[in-house]
Amino acid sequence: MTDEILFDREGPIVIATLNRPKALNALTLTMCRALLPKIAEWAEDPELHAVVLRGAGDRAFCAGGDIRAVYERGPQNGLPDGDPDDDFFWVEYRLNHAIHHFPKPWIALLDGVTMGGGLGLSVHGSHRVTTEKTLSAMPECGIGLFPDIGGGWFLSRCPGEIGTYLALTGARIGAADMLFSRMGTHHVASARVDDLVAALAEAGWIGNGGLVAEAVLQRFAADPGVPTLAPLRPAIDRCFRHDTVEEILAALDAEEGDWAKTAAAQIRAGSPTSLKVTLRQIRQGKTMIYDAVAAMEFRMVHRFLTKPDFFEGVRAQLVDKTRDPKWRPATLAEVDDAAVAAYFQPLPGRELSFD
């Protein structure tokens, strides 16, 4: 047991708390290792009916994976040498897979910042509860990576081209847009979250667990407000329906409205390689089953770990905070189809498995 993640049994439910509030509950390898075997135990426990996952403190559910720790390990050639359980992404992808296939209600309380790996811990589960403090984004293209925690699965299943827009721009959204994009399922006032947890612990878990969870959540349901993305949906669909980043940018440049200018600027700030790989990821993921998407993304992430953009992006955005990454290649024109396709090729002898 580690104090980075706490487990409390409250009768028929478990409350798992991500316990790094000063780091906005950023997900570490230690936390992944602690949580993964617990999920298998909970699935088999007939007296355990639901899992509630929350973040410590009042600022964040989980701000993402501890990318800086990955950065400090330096470039890798595929998987790290030795035990794959020493590889953050190997364990994280297996964790997300376990959540995706968990047979009982998995109720994540997104009461604060929820980005990157925090979405991996929540969006793959059955219930994602937002509050007025929820702030979410997938900003990976801005650090030379891609939406790497199943983004090819859940972003491609957002309404229309909303997921493509979120993936390429890294735009931040609140609770109403989380529900509109289907990444959130319920909205509850932050002040009532503790009461919600208590009600889940006191519920009569008889019959279908999903229906029990739904009934409790509906008792606490609140109005998240009007989604800002809803009126933009036709324009987003129109601009982001294209299959090249260049065409998307051209459409945005021709579109009226400040949102289009902002979106174009956000895209142009990202790694050209990340942008092109991400667009292909979203397009391919739409027709793939979840397990195949996870295997694909595992290949992709380890290819990124052998290239300069990830390390340069983390340096510029998170380490030195100069906000001036020097991408290589520096332009979209320099990233050809063959270079993009290479990120999706198998890792011989090192493929992700769920055994």
Secondary structure, 3 states (H helix, E strand, C coil): CCCCEEEEEECCEEEEEECCHHHCCCECHHHHHHHHHHHHHHHHCCCCCEEEEEECCCCEEECCECHHHHHHHCCCCCCCCCCHHHCHHHHHHHHHHHHHCCCCCEEEEECCEEECHHHHCCCCCCEEEECCCCEEECCHHHHCCCCCCCHHHHHHHCCCCHHHHHHHHCCCECHHHHHHCCCCCEECCHHHHHHHHHHHHHCCCCCCHHHHHHHHHHHCCCCCCCCCHHHHHHHHHHHHCCCCHHHHHHHHHHCCCHHHHHHHHHHHCCCHHHHHHHHHHHHHHCCCCHHHHHHHHHHHHHHHCCCHHHHHHHHHHHHCCCCCCCCCCCCHHHCCHHHHHHCCCCCCCCCCCCC
